[in-house]
Amino acid sequence: MLRTGTRFDTVRNISVAGTTLNESVARRFRTAFKNVNLINSYSQTEACGVLCFSHEPGGSAQFVGFPAPMVDLKFIDVETGKKVGPNEPGELCYKIPSVMRSYYKNPKKMAQFIDDDGWCHSGDLAYYGEDGSVYLVERMENLITCMGMPVIPAELENLLLSDHDDITEVAVVGLPHQKYGQVAAAFIALNKPHRLPENSTREMFLNTLLANCPMHKHPHGGIYLIDCLPKKPNGKVDQEALKAYALSYDDGKHQELKMSEAYP
């Protein structure tokens, strides 16, 4: 590994599952493991089996392969519930023989999960290509609605990562806003967090978003420069901790989050 010098010469493939894979994590994998295939897959605990997988790595971190045997997929518009076509993001719904029987003592949640036609609603935003390949975009609960229009955090995260090699990892979360409903806030960890960047560096990140995104996708919630993204025990980004920090910063009640600098 990069820090310890440990070698994994016999490792050929690494399979990723459990959450959406963003470009920052994929980049770190490829840096640490030079000759390893990074293979993404997709499933849910409720499915009790793999929904999508591939034996080959895809060109995008969002690529999760193709539907597994005995799995049916459809993608629906999150507003209308109608099917969407190729390359159009929608909620991924599936049918699989191994789906769980029910949520324990929670029939209401079960009714929301499986509709009358037997389709399981994953709560994940995804799309499929012309060849049937599947791409996972974002958890629907993480979507931001600003000025009445949707903002996909992964879109802004990947834009920043593609334009700035000095970013180690980034997370975009939604904050409540009195005028716009919700606004995007970007939390950015740099390669060398111990060296505080000048305001011009922060403005460079801001200008990337201003130049490439419509107004409702601008980071009206602020850009925060941090040492590292807080993680849950399962390794996923702790979005609630980021939101709490940003809101407490606005209230003047600075919370500990290993922040090196913040620009509200």
Backbone torsions as a table, in degrees:
resi	resn	phi	psi	omega
1	MET	NA	166.8	-174.7
2	LEU	-63.0	-40.2	-175.9
3	ARG	-83.4	-39.0	-172.8
4	THR	-97.8	-17.1	-177.2
5	GLY	79.8	4.9	179.3
6	THR	-63.2	138.0	-177.6
7	ARG	-105.2	142.7	176.9
8	PHE	-130.5	60.6	-173.6
9	ASP	-66.2	-24.7	-177.3
10	THR	-89.0	-8.5	179.7
11	VAL	-75.8	128.2	-178.6
12	ARG	-114.2	-32.8	-177.6
13	ASN	-135.6	141.8	173.0
14	ILE	-125.6	123.7	-179.7
15	SER	-98.5	135.1	-176.8
16	VAL	-116.8	135.6	177.1
17	ALA	-157.8	169.8	174.7
18	GLY	107.0	-23.7	178.9
19	THR	-163.8	171.1	176.0
20	THR	-68.3	135.5	-179.8
21	LEU	-93.8	115.8	177.8
22	ASN	-93.9	169.5	-173.9
23	GLU	-65.1	-27.6	-179.0
24	SER	-67.1	-43.0	177.8
25	VAL	-67.4	-43.5	179.4
26	ALA	-60.7	-39.8	179.6
27	ARG	-63.4	-41.6	-179.7
28	ARG	-67.8	-37.1	175.1
29	PHE	-59.8	-49.1	-175.4
30	ARG	-67.7	-27.9	176.9
31	THR	-73.0	-41.0	-178.1
32	ALA	-76.2	-35.6	-178.2
33	PHE	-118.5	96.2	-171.6
34	LYS	-67.1	-39.1	-171.9
35	ASN	-114.4	30.6	-176.9
36	VAL	-112.3	138.6	174.7
37	ASN	-81.5	126.6	177.0
38	LEU	-96.1	109.3	-173.3
39	ILE	-113.2	119.7	-180.0
40	ASN	-92.5	151.5	176.2
41	SER	-143.1	176.5	-176.3
42	TYR	-145.0	135.2	173.5
43	SER	-159.4	179.6	173.9
44	GLN	-141.3	149.7	177.8
45	THR	-56.7	-39.4	-177.6
46	GLU	-64.3	-27.0	-177.4
47	ALA	-77.0	-24.2	-178.3
48	CYS	57.0	31.5	179.3
49	GLY	-179.9	168.9	-179.8
50	VAL	-76.9	135.5	179.6
51	LEU	-96.8	-41.1	179.8
52	CYS	-139.8	142.3	175.5
53	PHE	-160.4	168.5	177.6
54	SER	-151.3	149.5	176.1
55	HIS	-87.3	-8.8	-178.3
56	GLU	-121.6	145.8	176.8
57	PRO	-70.2	149.0	178.0
58	GLY	-96.3	170.2	179.7
59	GLY	-79.2	-12.5	-178.2
60	SER	-122.6	146.0	176.7
61	ALA	-64.5	-20.8	-179.0
62	GLN	-80.9	-13.0	-177.9
63	PHE	-69.1	122.6	179.6
64	VAL	-117.3	12.5	175.0
65	GLY	99.5	-147.5	-177.6
66	PHE	-124.6	158.5	179.9
67	PRO	-55.8	136.9	178.4
68	ALA	-73.1	162.8	177.2
69	PRO	-56.5	142.2	178.2
70	MET	67.9	19.9	176.8
71	VAL	-115.3	126.9	173.5
72	ASP	-106.9	136.5	179.5
73	LEU	-124.1	150.8	166.3
74	LYS	-147.0	157.5	-177.2
75	PHE	-125.6	127.3	-174.2
76	ILE	-122.9	150.1	175.5
77	ASP	-63.0	132.6	-175.0
78	VAL	-69.6	-18.6	179.8
79	GLU	-95.4	-47.1	-173.4
80	THR	-95.9	-21.2	-176.4
81	GLY	79.3	3.0	179.6
82	LYS	-85.3	152.7	179.9
83	LYS	-63.4	143.8	175.5
84	VAL	-110.3	160.0	-177.3
85	GLY	-89.3	-174.5	179.6
86	PRO	-58.2	143.0	176.4
87	ASN	65.7	14.7	175.7
88	GLU	-110.1	118.5	-179.1
89	PRO	-62.5	138.9	176.7
90	GLY	-160.2	171.9	178.0
91	GLU	-71.0	131.5	177.7
92	LEU	-79.9	123.5	175.6
93	CYS	-119.3	148.7	-174.9
94	TYR	-145.1	159.8	169.3
95	LYS	-127.3	132.8	179.4
96	ILE	-148.9	137.2	-176.6
97	PRO	-60.7	-26.2	-173.5
98	SER	-90.7	11.9	-176.8
99	VAL	-58.9	147.0	-177.1
100	MET	-60.5	161.8	-179.3
101	ARG	-75.7	-45.7	-178.7
102	SER	-171.3	165.5	167.3
103	TYR	-80.0	140.6	-175.6
104	TYR	-64.6	116.1	177.4
105	LYS	52.5	38.0	179.9
106	ASN	-142.0	68.5	-178.0
107	PRO	-64.5	-29.8	179.6
108	LYS	-63.9	-44.5	179.0
109	LYS	-66.1	-36.5	179.2
110	MET	-64.9	-39.3	178.7
111	ALA	-65.4	-30.5	176.7
112	GLN	-75.8	-29.3	-177.0
113	PHE	-78.1	-45.8	-179.7
114	ILE	-113.1	122.6	-177.9
115	ASP	-84.2	-177.7	-174.9
116	ASP	-65.7	-21.8	-179.8
117	ASP	-93.9	4.6	176.6
118	GLY	87.6	9.0	179.5
119	TRP	-86.1	132.0	176.4
120	CYS	-87.4	127.0	-179.5
121	HIS	-94.9	111.5	-170.8
122	SER	-72.9	-26.9	-173.1
123	GLY	78.9	9.7	179.3
124	ASP	-109.1	138.5	174.9
125	LEU	-90.0	128.0	-176.8
126	ALA	-153.0	173.9	174.4
127	TYR	-149.3	165.2	179.2
128	TYR	-123.5	151.3	178.9
129	GLY	-90.1	175.5	-179.5
130	GLU	-61.7	-27.1	-178.4
131	ASP	-91.2	5.8	179.3
132	GLY	89.8	-0.3	176.9
133	SER	-68.3	150.8	-174.4
134	VAL	-117.3	140.1	-177.6
135	TYR	-129.9	123.9	-179.0
136	LEU	-91.1	126.1	-174.6
137	VAL	-99.0	-56.7	-172.5
138	GLU	-170.2	153.5	168.9
139	ARG	-68.1	133.9	-177.6
140	MET	-62.2	-30.6	179.7
141	GLU	-68.6	-16.3	178.3
142	ASN	-91.4	-7.8	-179.5
143	LEU	-64.9	146.3	-179.0
144	ILE	-110.4	135.4	175.4
145	THR	-111.8	106.4	-178.1
146	CYS	-116.7	126.9	-178.6
147	MET	58.2	29.5	179.3
148	GLY	79.7	6.1	-178.3
149	MET	-122.2	148.1	-174.9
150	PRO	-76.8	144.9	173.7
151	VAL	-126.3	124.1	179.2
152	ILE	-96.5	112.0	-177.2
153	PRO	-54.1	-41.0	-177.6
154	ALA	-60.7	-32.1	179.3
155	GLU	-63.6	-44.1	179.4
156	LEU	-71.7	-38.5	178.9
157	GLU	-61.3	-47.1	-178.6
158	ASN	-68.5	-31.6	176.3
159	LEU	-63.6	-46.6	178.6
160	LEU	-64.0	-41.9	-178.3
161	LEU	-66.8	-37.1	-178.5
162	SER	-71.4	-26.0	-177.2
163	ASP	-95.7	-16.5	-173.0
164	HIS	-135.7	106.7	-180.0
165	ASP	-72.1	-16.1	-178.2
166	ASP	-82.6	0.9	176.5
167	ILE	-90.3	124.5	176.8
168	THR	-81.7	-48.1	177.9
169	GLU	-155.3	155.3	-177.3
170	VAL	-147.0	146.3	175.4
171	ALA	-137.3	134.9	176.3
172	VAL	-112.2	126.3	-179.5
173	VAL	-127.8	162.3	179.4
174	GLY	-96.8	136.1	177.3
175	LEU	-117.9	146.7	177.7
176	PRO	-66.5	143.2	-179.1
177	HIS	-141.2	132.7	-174.4
178	GLN	-63.4	-36.5	-175.4
179	LYS	-92.4	-43.0	-172.8
180	TYR	-98.3	-2.8	-177.2
181	GLY	88.1	-69.6	173.1
182	GLN	-137.3	155.1	176.2
183	VAL	-138.1	154.0	179.1
184	ALA	-83.4	140.7	173.3
185	ALA	-129.2	133.8	-177.4
186	ALA	-107.5	130.4	176.0
187	PHE	-111.9	119.8	-171.1
188	ILE	-122.1	128.6	173.4
189	ALA	-107.4	130.1	-177.0
190	LEU	-96.2	164.5	179.1
191	ASN	-60.3	-34.3	-179.1
192	LYS	-126.4	76.7	-175.4
193	PRO	-65.8	-17.2	-179.0
194	HIS	-75.7	-13.3	176.2
195	ARG	-105.0	106.7	-177.1
196	LEU	-69.0	127.7	-179.7
197	PRO	-75.3	159.1	175.1
198	GLU	-75.0	165.3	178.5
199	ASN	-58.3	-27.2	-179.4
200	SER	-64.4	-31.1	178.0
201	THR	-67.9	-44.9	177.7
202	ARG	-62.1	-40.6	179.6
203	GLU	-66.2	-29.9	177.7
204	MET	-65.0	-42.4	176.7
205	PHE	-63.6	-43.6	179.8
206	LEU	-61.2	-43.8	-177.7
207	ASN	-65.3	-31.0	176.3
208	THR	-59.9	-43.5	-180.0
209	LEU	-73.6	-38.9	-179.7
210	LEU	-65.0	-36.3	-175.7
211	ALA	-78.6	-23.0	-172.6
212	ASN	-115.7	-4.9	-174.5
213	CYS	-128.8	147.8	174.1
214	PRO	-68.3	169.2	-171.5
215	MET	-58.2	-38.3	-176.4
216	HIS	-69.0	-14.0	178.0
217	LYS	-99.4	0.9	177.8
218	HIS	-68.9	151.8	-178.5
219	PRO	-78.4	68.4	-179.9
220	HIS	-64.1	-20.0	178.8
221	GLY	-82.9	-7.1	176.3
222	GLY	109.2	165.2	173.9
223	ILE	-118.8	122.7	-177.7
224	TYR	-113.7	128.5	177.0
225	LEU	-96.7	122.9	-171.5
226	ILE	-128.3	164.0	177.7
227	ASP	-72.2	-44.9	178.9
228	CYS	-163.0	157.2	178.6
229	LEU	-75.9	132.6	177.0
230	PRO	-66.9	140.0	-177.2
231	LYS	-120.7	150.4	171.8
232	LYS	-80.9	168.9	178.8
233	PRO	-57.0	-27.9	179.7
234	ASN	-85.0	3.8	176.3
235	GLY	92.0	-6.6	179.9
236	LYS	-79.1	151.6	179.1
237	VAL	-64.1	132.0	179.3
238	ASP	-84.4	88.5	-176.7
239	GLN	-67.2	-33.5	-180.0
240	GLU	-65.3	-35.4	177.2
241	ALA	-65.5	-39.3	178.0
242	LEU	-65.4	-44.0	180.0
243	LYS	-63.3	-43.9	-179.2
244	ALA	-62.2	-39.2	179.6
245	TYR	-64.4	-48.4	-177.8
246	ALA	-61.0	-42.5	-179.1
247	LEU	-69.2	-37.8	178.7
248	SER	-70.2	-31.0	177.5
249	TYR	-64.2	-41.8	178.7
250	ASP	-66.6	-32.2	-179.5
251	ASP	-82.8	-2.9	-178.1
252	GLY	78.9	12.9	179.1
253	LYS	-109.6	78.9	-173.4
254	HIS	-62.4	121.1	178.8
255	GLN	-101.0	153.9	177.9
256	GLU	-74.4	125.5	175.9
257	LEU	-151.6	24.1	-177.9
258	LYS	55.0	40.7	178.9
259	MET	-86.4	134.0	177.4
260	SER	-91.1	-31.6	179.8
261	GLU	-165.8	149.7	178.5
262	ALA	-138.9	144.0	178.2
263	TYR	-125.5	95.7	-177.1
264	PRO	-71.3	NA	NA
